[in-house]
Amino acid sequence: MKRALYIILFLVWYLISLLPLWILYGMSDFLYIIAYGLWGYRKKLVRKHLAECFPEKSEDERRKIEREYYHWFCDYIVETLKLLTISKDNIKRRIRFENTDRVKRSFDEGRNVALYLGHYCNWEWVSSIPLHFEDYQDKVFFGQIYHKLENEAMDQVFLKLRGRMGAVSIPMAETLRKVVDIRRQKKHWIIGFIADQVPMWNNIHLWLDFLHHDTPVFTGAERISRKFDSDVYYIDVRRERRGYYVARFVLMTEHAASQPEGELTRSYFSHLEKSIRRQPAFYLWTHNRWKRTHEEYNIRLDVETGRVDMGDLDEIKRRKGIE
């Protein structure tokens, strides 16, 4: 049954992706009317995020960002569909990478490379990075860390499209083992970490100020980077126009092991916030990024240490207005 569902989903996705992008963008315009104008998909959440992240902007400015966001989000959907069949030459024209020579220098000096990026612009198209390092295909492993989707058929389709340009998807839980395996093969690696996702309660080890929010953050990318003393780059993406992006490799540090604990994660979120403020419409505002509060985190710590009974947790949250 699961296999049949995958085949059906893949065939439908494949046939749609064969359409030229100008037709897909027409579909995106129609989807915008449905998602924003009629459905209002997560509009309340988006408005809450924009108001809290950009209190200095007027209501009219935030509404403009909101509309641009939904236009771009619908474009992102059809662009991701297109990734299943888009040619290598076409994707190389549509997302250009700058400062690749600096990354090649890291390889030539015998170091691994960790890439930090966020849910910003079209992160799926960033998987085309191997196309820009053709001379290094035999000696460098190209990978990307991913979270397994709950729908197994959808997960398999995403794995297919994310690997079309030569990058290997690595489940987050298997990151360390995979990196060790690569080293045993006497290869260097370049691995991308989308590091702005919401950690589970037991994975929260650091809180940062990000877009006017006290924000829990993942530190796994930093731990891997420091353990293997990699060079660390931030991928600064900007949208030039519809269907065209530029991604620049920005060196955050050489020899990550020399950095104090937490510094790489702080630097990454600082870079990401600058990107978002430059073009705010292209961040994933429909994702509930700030659903975990520091206050509830502290309450849960009290439960773990026995200072608060587990049965009282919901009542304490209710009194404090924590959802």
Salt bridges, closest charged atoms under 4 A:
ASP29 OD1 - ARG242 NH2 2.74
GLU52 OE2 - LYS48 NZ 3.15
GLU52 OE1 - HIS213 NE2 2.67
GLU56 OE2 - ARG277 NH1 3.39
GLU59 OE1 - ARG62 NH2 3.03
GLU59 OE2 - ARG63 NH1 2.70
GLU66 OE1 - ARG47 NE 2.78
GLU66 OE1 - ARG63 NH1 3.84
GLU68 OE2 - LYS64 NZ 3.27
ASP75 OD2 - ARG239 NH2 2.76
ASP75 OD1 - ARG242 NH2 2.90
GLU98 OE2 - ARG238 NH2 3.54
GLU98 OE1 - ARG248 NH1 3.54
GLU109 OE2 - ARG105 NE 3.20
GLU109 OE1 - ARG111 NH2 2.73
GLU124 OE2 - ARG162 NH2 2.86
GLU134 OE2 - LYS92 NZ 3.95
GLU152 OE1 - LYS2 NZ 3.40
ASP155 OD2 - LYS148 NZ 3.36
GLU174 OE1 - ARG177 NH2 3.05
ASP181 OD2 - ARG177 NH1 3.30
ASP181 OD1 - ARG184 NH1 3.51
ASP196 OD1 - HIS119 ND1 2.79
ASP214 OD2 - HIS294 ND1 2.63
ASP229 OD2 - HIS255 ND1 3.13
ASP231 OD1 - ARG111 NE 2.64
ASP236 OD1 - ARG278 NH2 2.94
GLU240 OE2 - ARG96 NH2 2.89
GLU254 OE2 - ARG102 NH2 2.39
GLU254 OE2 - ARG105 NH2 3.89
GLU254 OE2 - ARG111 NH2 3.45
GLU273 OE2 - ARG277 NE 3.07
GLU295 OE2 - LYS320 NZ 3.45
GLU296 OE2 - ARG300 NH2 2.98
GLU296 OE2 - LYS317 NZ 3.05
ASP302 OD1 - ARG307 NH2 2.74
GLU315 OE2 - ARG318 NH2 2.58
GLU315 OE2 - ARG319 NH1 3.74
